[in-house]
Amino acid sequence: MALSERDKKHLWHPLTQHKLHPDSIAITHAKGAVLYTEDKQEYIDGIASWYTSAYGHCNAYIVERVKKQVETLDQVVFAGLTHEPAVHLSEKLIGILPDNQNKLFFSDNGSTSVDVAIKMSLQYHFNQGDKRNVLIAFEEGFHGDTFGAMSVSGLSVYNGPFEEFFLSVKRIPVPNGKNNHEVLYRLQTIIAENNVAAFIYEPLVQGAAAMKMHDASGLELLIKECKKQNVLTIADEVMTGFGKTGKHFASLHLNTYPDIMCLSKALTAGMVPMAITSCTEAVYQAFYSDDIGKGLFHGHTYSANPVACAAAIAGIELLQSEEMQQHIQRVIKSHQKFDKHIKSHPRIAQTRQCGIIYAMDLNLEMERYGNLRDKLLNFFLDNKLFMRPLGNTIYIAAPYVITDEQLQKIYDKIEYLIEKIL
Ligand SMILES: *Cc1c(COP(=O)(O)O)cnc(C)c1O
Protein backbone atom coordinates (compact mmCIF):
# COMPACT_ATOMS: atom_id res chain seq x y z
CA MET A 1 0.00 0.00 0.00
CA ALA A 2 1.20 3.52 -0.74
CA LEU A 3 2.60 5.62 2.12
CA SER A 4 -0.06 8.25 1.57
CA GLU A 5 -2.71 5.55 2.17
CA ARG A 6 -0.99 3.92 5.17
CA ASP A 7 -0.65 7.42 6.64
CA LYS A 8 -4.42 7.75 7.02
CA LYS A 9 -4.78 4.87 9.43
CA HIS A 10 -3.00 6.29 12.49
CA LEU A 11 -1.63 9.75 11.78
CA TRP A 12 -3.05 13.12 12.84
CA HIS A 13 -1.37 16.00 11.01
CA PRO A 14 -0.73 19.53 12.32
CA LEU A 15 -3.10 22.36 11.40
CA THR A 16 -5.27 19.94 9.43
CA GLN A 17 -9.02 19.33 9.37
CA HIS A 18 -8.79 15.74 8.19
CA LYS A 19 -12.38 15.48 7.01
CA LEU A 20 -11.85 18.32 4.53
CA HIS A 21 -8.22 17.54 3.69
CA PRO A 22 -7.69 13.77 3.96
CA ASP A 23 -4.70 13.46 1.63
CA SER A 24 -1.01 13.99 2.35
CA ILE A 25 1.74 13.85 -0.25
CA ALA A 26 4.38 11.26 0.66
CA ILE A 27 7.94 12.60 0.44
CA THR A 28 10.71 10.02 0.10
CA HIS A 29 13.77 12.26 -0.03
CA ALA A 30 14.90 15.86 -0.52
CA LYS A 31 17.91 17.73 -1.83
CA GLY A 32 18.62 21.46 -2.07
CA ALA A 33 15.30 23.14 -2.80
CA VAL A 34 13.59 19.99 -4.14
CA LEU A 35 11.23 17.50 -2.46
CA TYR A 36 10.85 14.09 -4.14
CA THR A 37 7.59 12.17 -3.78
CA GLU A 38 6.62 8.54 -3.56
CA ASP A 39 5.05 8.71 -7.03
CA LYS A 40 8.26 10.11 -8.55
CA GLN A 41 7.26 13.76 -8.69
CA GLU A 42 9.53 16.69 -7.83
CA TYR A 43 8.29 19.75 -5.94
CA ILE A 44 10.22 22.98 -5.41
CA ASP A 45 10.14 23.81 -1.69
CA GLY A 46 9.20 27.50 -1.92
CA ILE A 47 8.99 27.96 1.86
CA ALA A 48 12.08 26.00 2.96
CA SER A 49 9.84 23.61 4.89
CA TRP A 50 8.47 26.31 7.20
CA TYR A 51 11.69 28.35 7.02
CA THR A 52 13.89 25.63 8.50
CA SER A 53 15.98 24.34 5.56
CA ALA A 54 17.65 27.65 4.87
CA TYR A 55 20.83 26.13 3.39
CA GLY A 56 18.97 23.49 1.39
CA HIS A 57 17.72 20.01 2.25
CA CYS A 58 20.24 17.30 3.14
CA ASN A 59 23.09 19.78 2.84
CA ALA A 60 26.22 17.59 2.54
CA TYR A 61 28.29 19.81 4.85
CA ILE A 62 25.76 19.58 7.66
CA VAL A 63 25.00 15.89 7.08
CA GLU A 64 28.69 15.06 7.45
CA ARG A 65 28.98 16.89 10.77
CA VAL A 66 25.78 15.36 12.12
CA LYS A 67 26.97 11.86 11.17
CA LYS A 68 30.23 12.39 13.05
CA GLN A 69 28.39 13.66 16.10
CA VAL A 70 25.93 10.73 16.13
CA GLU A 71 28.88 8.35 16.35
CA THR A 72 30.55 10.31 19.18
CA LEU A 73 27.95 11.43 21.69
CA ASP A 74 24.20 11.10 21.20
CA GLN A 75 22.37 12.47 24.22
CA VAL A 76 23.25 13.29 27.82
CA VAL A 77 21.50 15.13 30.62
CA PHE A 78 22.31 18.84 30.40
CA ALA A 79 21.75 19.48 34.12
CA GLY A 80 25.08 18.91 35.82
CA LEU A 81 26.78 17.76 32.60
CA THR A 82 28.08 19.67 29.60
CA HIS A 83 29.74 18.79 26.28
CA GLU A 84 31.80 20.14 23.40
CA PRO A 85 28.94 20.70 20.89
CA ALA A 86 27.01 22.90 23.37
CA VAL A 87 30.10 24.88 24.40
CA HIS A 88 31.24 25.28 20.79
CA LEU A 89 27.74 26.35 19.70
CA SER A 90 27.54 28.93 22.50
CA GLU A 91 30.80 30.49 21.31
CA LYS A 92 29.70 30.50 17.65
CA LEU A 93 26.21 31.84 18.32
CA ILE A 94 27.19 34.56 20.78
CA GLY A 95 29.69 35.65 18.11
CA ILE A 96 26.91 36.46 15.61
CA LEU A 97 24.02 37.55 17.88
CA PRO A 98 23.53 41.27 18.71
CA ASP A 99 26.45 42.12 20.99
CA ASN A 100 24.36 42.57 24.15
CA GLN A 101 23.35 38.86 24.19
CA ASN A 102 25.44 36.79 26.58
CA LYS A 103 23.64 33.67 27.88
CA LEU A 104 21.83 30.83 26.09
CA PHE A 105 19.05 28.60 27.43
CA PHE A 106 18.09 25.52 25.40
CA SER A 107 14.68 24.05 24.58
CA ASP A 108 13.07 22.07 21.77
CA ASN A 109 11.05 24.27 19.42
CA GLY A 110 9.97 27.83 18.70
CA SER A 111 6.99 27.70 21.07
CA THR A 112 9.06 26.48 24.01
CA SER A 113 11.70 29.14 23.32
CA VAL A 114 8.91 31.72 23.66
CA ASP A 115 7.53 30.12 26.83
CA VAL A 116 11.04 30.21 28.32
CA ALA A 117 11.36 33.89 27.35
CA ILE A 118 8.02 34.70 29.01
CA LYS A 119 8.95 32.83 32.19
CA MET A 120 12.36 34.54 32.21
CA SER A 121 10.75 37.97 31.96
CA LEU A 122 8.13 37.31 34.66
CA GLN A 123 10.68 35.84 37.07
CA TYR A 124 13.21 38.58 36.28
CA HIS A 125 10.87 41.07 37.95
CA PHE A 126 9.61 38.61 40.58
CA ASN A 127 13.15 37.91 41.77
CA GLN A 128 13.55 41.65 42.37
CA GLY A 129 10.40 41.79 44.50
CA ASP A 130 8.32 43.24 41.68
CA LYS A 131 5.30 41.12 40.71
CA ARG A 132 4.33 41.94 37.15
CA ASN A 133 1.49 40.17 35.38
CA VAL A 134 0.92 41.77 31.97
CA LEU A 135 2.65 41.25 28.63
CA ILE A 136 2.47 43.46 25.56
CA ALA A 137 2.37 41.97 22.06
CA PHE A 138 1.58 43.04 18.50
CA GLU A 139 -1.81 42.51 16.92
CA GLU A 140 -1.64 39.56 14.52
CA GLY A 141 1.63 38.33 15.99
CA PHE A 142 2.36 34.61 16.04
CA HIS A 143 4.60 33.06 18.66
CA GLY A 144 3.65 29.38 18.76
CA ASP A 145 1.14 26.85 20.04
CA THR A 146 1.97 26.13 23.68
CA PHE A 147 -0.16 28.04 26.21
CA GLY A 148 2.30 30.86 26.89
CA ALA A 149 3.16 31.30 23.23
CA MET A 150 -0.51 31.03 22.22
CA SER A 151 -1.45 33.70 24.76
CA VAL A 152 0.85 36.29 23.23
CA SER A 153 -0.16 35.36 19.67
CA GLY A 154 -2.73 37.74 18.23
CA LEU A 155 -4.04 35.52 15.44
CA SER A 156 -7.21 34.33 17.10
CA VAL A 157 -8.68 31.96 14.51
CA TYR A 158 -7.18 28.93 16.22
CA ASN A 159 -7.56 30.00 19.85
CA GLY A 160 -11.30 29.86 20.58
CA PRO A 161 -11.47 26.92 23.04
CA PHE A 162 -8.45 28.12 25.00
CA GLU A 163 -8.82 31.88 25.36
CA GLU A 164 -10.11 31.86 28.94
CA PHE A 165 -6.92 30.12 30.07
CA PHE A 166 -4.55 32.69 28.60
CA LEU A 167 -1.97 34.91 30.26
CA SER A 168 -2.88 38.56 30.50
CA VAL A 169 -1.81 40.30 27.27
CA LYS A 170 -2.41 43.80 25.89
CA ARG A 171 -2.05 44.37 22.18
CA ILE A 172 -0.74 47.22 20.09
CA PRO A 173 -0.81 47.67 16.30
CA VAL A 174 2.45 47.37 14.38
CA PRO A 175 4.17 50.67 13.52
CA ASN A 176 3.84 51.43 9.81
CA GLY A 177 5.86 54.64 9.59
CA LYS A 178 2.75 56.85 9.71
CA ASN A 179 1.33 55.74 13.06
CA ASN A 180 4.64 55.35 14.94
CA HIS A 181 3.88 57.97 17.58
CA GLU A 182 0.30 56.77 18.04
CA VAL A 183 1.58 53.24 18.68
CA LEU A 184 4.23 54.57 21.04
CA TYR A 185 1.50 56.43 22.94
CA ARG A 186 -0.57 53.20 23.19
CA LEU A 187 2.48 51.40 24.58
CA GLN A 188 3.15 54.18 27.10
CA THR A 189 -0.49 54.15 28.24
CA ILE A 190 -0.50 50.37 28.72
CA ILE A 191 2.76 50.54 30.69
CA ALA A 192 1.39 53.38 32.84
CA GLU A 193 -1.85 51.52 33.65
CA ASN A 194 -0.54 47.98 34.17
CA ASN A 195 2.31 46.01 35.71
CA VAL A 196 3.99 45.17 32.42
CA ALA A 197 6.74 42.55 32.50
CA ALA A 198 7.72 42.40 28.84
CA PHE A 199 6.97 43.36 25.25
CA ILE A 200 7.26 40.48 22.76
CA TYR A 201 7.39 41.01 19.01
CA GLU A 202 8.46 39.43 15.73
CA PRO A 203 11.02 41.96 14.50
CA LEU A 204 10.28 43.48 11.05
CA VAL A 205 8.33 40.51 9.59
CA GLN A 206 5.26 38.77 11.04
CA GLY A 207 5.45 35.36 9.40
CA ALA A 208 2.11 33.73 10.17
CA ALA A 209 0.27 37.02 9.62
CA ALA A 210 1.16 36.46 5.95
CA MET A 211 4.61 38.06 5.98
CA LYS A 212 3.32 41.45 7.14
CA MET A 213 6.24 43.87 7.44
CA HIS A 214 6.55 46.88 9.69
CA ASP A 215 8.66 49.99 10.17
CA ALA A 216 12.09 49.49 11.76
CA SER A 217 12.31 53.01 13.20
CA GLY A 218 8.83 52.65 14.71
CA LEU A 219 9.84 49.37 16.34
CA GLU A 220 12.99 51.02 17.64
CA LEU A 221 10.90 53.73 19.34
CA LEU A 222 8.92 51.04 21.17
CA ILE A 223 12.00 49.10 22.27
CA LYS A 224 13.67 52.27 23.54
CA GLU A 225 10.57 53.21 25.53
CA CYS A 226 10.44 49.74 27.12
CA LYS A 227 14.10 50.02 28.13
CA LYS A 228 13.39 53.40 29.72
CA GLN A 229 10.52 51.88 31.72
CA ASN A 230 12.32 48.67 32.77
CA VAL A 231 9.99 46.55 30.61
CA LEU A 232 11.95 43.66 29.07
CA THR A 233 11.94 43.32 25.28
CA ILE A 234 11.68 39.88 23.68
CA ALA A 235 12.51 39.52 19.97
CA ASP A 236 10.93 36.35 18.59
CA GLU A 237 13.38 35.60 15.77
CA VAL A 238 12.22 32.01 15.33
CA MET A 239 11.30 32.79 11.71
CA THR A 240 13.48 35.84 10.92
CA GLY A 241 16.75 34.47 12.34
CA PHE A 242 19.77 33.18 10.41
CA GLY A 243 19.82 35.32 7.30
CA LYS A 244 16.19 35.65 6.15
CA THR A 245 16.13 39.45 6.36
CA GLY A 246 19.51 39.85 4.66
CA LYS A 247 21.31 40.23 8.01
CA HIS A 248 22.00 37.33 10.36
CA PHE A 249 19.14 38.52 12.60
CA ALA A 250 16.31 41.02 12.03
CA SER A 251 17.24 42.73 15.31
CA LEU A 252 20.53 43.77 13.70
CA HIS A 253 18.59 46.15 11.42
CA LEU A 254 17.96 48.27 14.54
CA ASN A 255 20.37 50.15 16.79
CA THR A 256 18.67 49.15 20.06
CA TYR A 257 18.88 45.45 20.85
CA PRO A 258 16.35 43.26 22.70
CA ASP A 259 16.94 41.88 26.20
CA ILE A 260 15.83 38.38 25.18
CA MET A 261 15.76 36.56 21.83
CA CYS A 262 13.96 33.38 20.70
CA LEU A 263 15.64 31.18 18.08
CA SER A 264 14.61 27.94 16.36
CA LYS A 265 13.61 26.84 12.82
CA ALA A 266 16.79 27.57 10.75
CA LEU A 267 18.90 27.36 13.94
CA THR A 268 19.46 23.67 13.17
CA ALA A 269 19.21 24.12 9.39
CA GLY A 270 16.13 21.90 9.09
CA MET A 271 18.02 18.86 10.33
CA VAL A 272 16.65 18.19 13.85
CA PRO A 273 14.50 20.20 16.26
CA MET A 274 16.08 22.55 18.79
CA ALA A 275 15.53 26.04 20.15
CA ILE A 276 17.45 28.61 22.15
CA THR A 277 16.35 31.56 24.25
CA SER A 278 19.24 34.02 24.57
CA CYS A 279 19.45 36.91 27.01
CA THR A 280 21.66 39.70 28.28
CA GLU A 281 23.96 39.39 31.27
CA ALA A 282 21.60 41.72 33.19
CA VAL A 283 18.67 39.30 32.77
CA TYR A 284 20.87 36.38 33.83
CA GLN A 285 22.10 38.28 36.89
CA ALA A 286 18.54 38.60 38.23
CA PHE A 287 18.56 34.78 38.62
CA TYR A 288 22.14 34.44 39.91
CA SER A 289 21.87 34.15 43.67
CA ASP A 290 22.67 32.14 46.82
CA ASP A 291 18.93 31.54 46.96
CA ILE A 292 18.15 28.33 45.03
CA GLY A 293 14.57 29.53 44.47
CA LYS A 294 15.79 32.40 42.33
CA GLY A 295 17.08 29.99 39.67
CA LEU A 296 15.17 29.32 36.45
CA PHE A 297 13.54 25.96 37.16
CA HIS A 298 12.63 25.05 33.65
CA GLY A 299 14.22 22.18 31.77
CA HIS A 300 13.50 19.97 28.77
CA THR A 301 14.81 16.41 28.62
CA TYR A 302 16.57 16.94 25.30
CA SER A 303 18.15 20.30 26.25
CA ALA A 304 21.28 20.99 24.17
CA ASN A 305 21.10 17.63 22.40
CA PRO A 306 24.63 17.16 21.01
CA VAL A 307 23.43 16.12 17.54
CA ALA A 308 21.23 19.22 17.27
CA CYS A 309 24.12 21.39 18.48
CA ALA A 310 26.39 19.89 15.81
CA ALA A 311 23.81 20.69 13.12
CA ALA A 312 23.52 24.26 14.45
CA ILE A 313 27.30 24.82 14.46
CA ALA A 314 27.60 23.58 10.87
CA GLY A 315 24.62 25.76 9.90
CA ILE A 316 26.21 28.90 11.37
CA GLU A 317 29.47 28.12 9.56
CA LEU A 318 27.53 27.93 6.30
CA LEU A 319 25.64 31.15 7.07
CA GLN A 320 28.95 32.96 7.59
CA SER A 321 30.49 31.58 4.40
CA GLU A 322 31.10 33.83 1.41
CA GLU A 323 29.20 31.34 -0.75
CA MET A 324 26.01 31.42 1.34
CA GLN A 325 26.10 35.21 1.60
CA GLN A 326 26.31 35.36 -2.19
CA HIS A 327 23.30 33.07 -2.48
CA ILE A 328 21.36 35.35 -0.13
CA GLN A 329 22.27 38.44 -2.18
CA ARG A 330 21.41 36.63 -5.42
CA VAL A 331 17.93 35.68 -4.14
CA ILE A 332 17.34 39.23 -2.82
CA LYS A 333 18.20 40.76 -6.23
CA SER A 334 16.16 38.16 -8.07
CA HIS A 335 13.04 39.00 -6.02
CA GLN A 336 13.63 42.71 -6.62
CA LYS A 337 13.73 42.15 -10.35
CA PHE A 338 10.56 40.07 -10.31
CA ASP A 339 8.86 42.67 -8.13
CA LYS A 340 9.61 45.45 -10.62
CA HIS A 341 8.10 43.34 -13.35
CA ILE A 342 4.93 42.27 -11.52
CA LYS A 343 3.96 44.83 -8.86
CA SER A 344 1.77 47.09 -11.00
CA HIS A 345 -0.40 44.20 -12.14
CA PRO A 346 -4.08 45.04 -11.49
CA ARG A 347 -4.68 41.76 -9.66
CA ILE A 348 -2.00 42.62 -7.12
CA ALA A 349 -2.93 44.91 -4.23
CA GLN A 350 0.52 45.18 -2.68
CA THR A 351 3.96 43.56 -2.73
CA ARG A 352 6.68 43.63 -0.08
CA GLN A 353 10.12 42.25 0.49
CA CYS A 354 12.49 41.91 3.41
CA GLY A 355 15.70 40.07 2.54
CA ILE A 356 14.89 36.72 0.91
CA ILE A 357 11.22 36.95 1.99
CA TYR A 358 8.94 38.16 -0.78
CA ALA A 359 5.15 38.50 -0.50
CA MET A 360 2.24 39.74 -2.60
CA ASP A 361 -1.36 40.41 -1.58
CA LEU A 362 -3.88 39.59 -4.29
CA ASN A 363 -6.71 41.98 -5.02
CA LEU A 364 -9.31 39.51 -3.76
CA GLU A 365 -11.25 39.25 -0.54
CA MET A 366 -11.52 35.85 1.09
CA GLU A 367 -11.41 33.93 4.29
CA ARG A 368 -8.02 32.88 5.55
CA TYR A 369 -8.70 29.20 5.14
CA GLY A 370 -11.56 29.48 2.67
CA ASN A 371 -11.94 28.06 -0.81
CA LEU A 372 -9.61 30.43 -2.61
CA ARG A 373 -6.85 29.26 -0.32
CA ASP A 374 -7.43 25.67 -1.48
CA LYS A 375 -7.57 26.86 -5.06
CA LEU A 376 -4.20 28.63 -4.75
CA LEU A 377 -2.61 25.75 -2.87
CA ASN A 378 -3.84 23.22 -5.44
CA PHE A 379 -2.70 25.38 -8.33
CA PHE A 380 0.82 25.42 -6.93
CA LEU A 381 0.80 21.69 -6.18
CA ASP A 382 -0.46 20.92 -9.71
CA ASN A 383 2.51 22.92 -10.94
CA LYS A 384 4.92 21.08 -8.65
CA LEU A 385 5.54 23.94 -6.28
CA PHE A 386 5.23 23.48 -2.54
CA MET A 387 3.93 26.88 -1.44
CA ARG A 388 1.48 27.65 1.35
CA PRO A 389 -0.42 30.85 0.53
CA LEU A 390 -1.92 32.56 3.60
CA GLY A 391 -5.30 34.15 2.97
CA ASN A 392 -4.90 36.11 -0.23
CA THR A 393 -1.15 36.43 0.23
CA ILE A 394 1.35 34.44 -1.79
CA TYR A 395 4.85 34.43 -0.41
CA ILE A 396 8.26 32.97 -1.17
CA ALA A 397 10.83 32.11 1.52
CA ALA A 398 12.86 29.44 -0.24
CA PRO A 399 16.20 27.88 0.76
CA TYR A 400 19.05 30.32 -0.04
CA VAL A 401 20.55 27.73 -2.40
CA ILE A 402 17.49 27.68 -4.68
CA THR A 403 18.74 27.96 -8.28
CA ASP A 404 17.88 30.81 -10.65
CA GLU A 405 15.91 28.36 -12.79
CA GLN A 406 13.87 27.18 -9.83
CA LEU A 407 13.17 30.78 -8.80
CA GLN A 408 12.14 31.61 -12.36
CA LYS A 409 9.73 28.69 -12.34
CA ILE A 410 8.07 30.04 -9.18
CA TYR A 411 7.80 33.54 -10.70
CA ASP A 412 6.42 32.19 -14.00
CA LYS A 413 3.75 30.14 -12.25
CA ILE A 414 2.71 33.05 -10.04
CA GLU A 415 2.39 35.22 -13.12
CA TYR A 416 0.43 32.54 -14.94
CA LEU A 417 -1.85 32.19 -11.91
CA ILE A 418 -2.74 35.86 -11.72
CA GLU A 419 -3.01 36.26 -15.50
CA LYS A 420 -4.95 33.15 -16.44
CA ILE A 421 -6.47 31.45 -13.41
CA LEU A 422 -7.85 34.13 -11.10
C1 LIG B 1 7.11 29.00 13.86
C2 LIG B 1 7.17 30.10 14.85
C3 LIG B 1 7.04 29.84 16.22
C4 LIG B 1 6.73 28.48 16.76
O1 LIG B 1 7.74 27.57 16.52
P1 LIG B 1 7.42 26.00 16.59
O2 LIG B 1 8.75 25.36 16.40
O3 LIG B 1 6.46 25.71 15.50
O4 LIG B 1 6.84 25.73 17.94
C5 LIG B 1 7.19 30.91 17.08
N1 LIG B 1 7.44 32.14 16.63
C6 LIG B 1 7.56 32.42 15.32
C7 LIG B 1 7.85 33.82 14.89
C8 LIG B 1 7.42 31.41 14.38
O5 LIG B 1 7.53 31.69 13.08
The ligand as an SDF file (V2000), in Angstrom:
LIG
                    3D

 15 15  0  0  0  0  0  0  0  0999 V2000
    7.1070   29.0000   13.8650 C   0  0  0  0  0  0  0  0  0  0  0  0
    7.1710   30.0960   14.8470 C   0  0  0  0  0  0  0  0  0  0  0  0
    7.0390   29.8380   16.2180 C   0  0  0  0  0  0  0  0  0  0  0  0
    6.7270   28.4830   16.7630 C   0  0  0  0  0  0  0  0  0  0  0  0
    7.7390   27.5660   16.5180 O   0  0  0  0  0  0  0  0  0  0  0  0
    7.4240   26.0030   16.5950 P   0  0  0  0  0  0  0  0  0  0  0  0
    8.7480   25.3590   16.4050 O   0  0  0  0  0  0  0  0  0  0  0  0
    6.4580   25.7120   15.5030 O   0  0  0  0  0  0  0  0  0  0  0  0
    6.8370   25.7300   17.9380 O   0  0  0  0  0  0  0  0  0  0  0  0
    7.1860   30.9050   17.0840 C   0  0  0  0  0  0  0  0  0  0  0  0
    7.4370   32.1380   16.6290 N   0  0  0  0  0  0  0  0  0  0  0  0
    7.5580   32.4210   15.3240 C   0  0  0  0  0  0  0  0  0  0  0  0
    7.8540   33.8230   14.8940 C   0  0  0  0  0  0  0  0  0  0  0  0
    7.4220   31.4090   14.3760 C   0  0  0  0  0  0  0  0  0  0  0  0
    7.5290   31.6910   13.0820 O   0  0  0  0  0  0  0  0  0  0  0  0
  1  2  1  0
  2  3  1  0
  2 14  2  0
  3  4  1  0
  3 10  2  0
  4  5  1  0
  5  6  1  0
  6  7  2  0
  6  8  1  0
  6  9  1  0
 10 11  1  0
 11 12  2  0
 12 13  1  0
 12 14  1  0
 14 15  1  0
M  END
$$$$
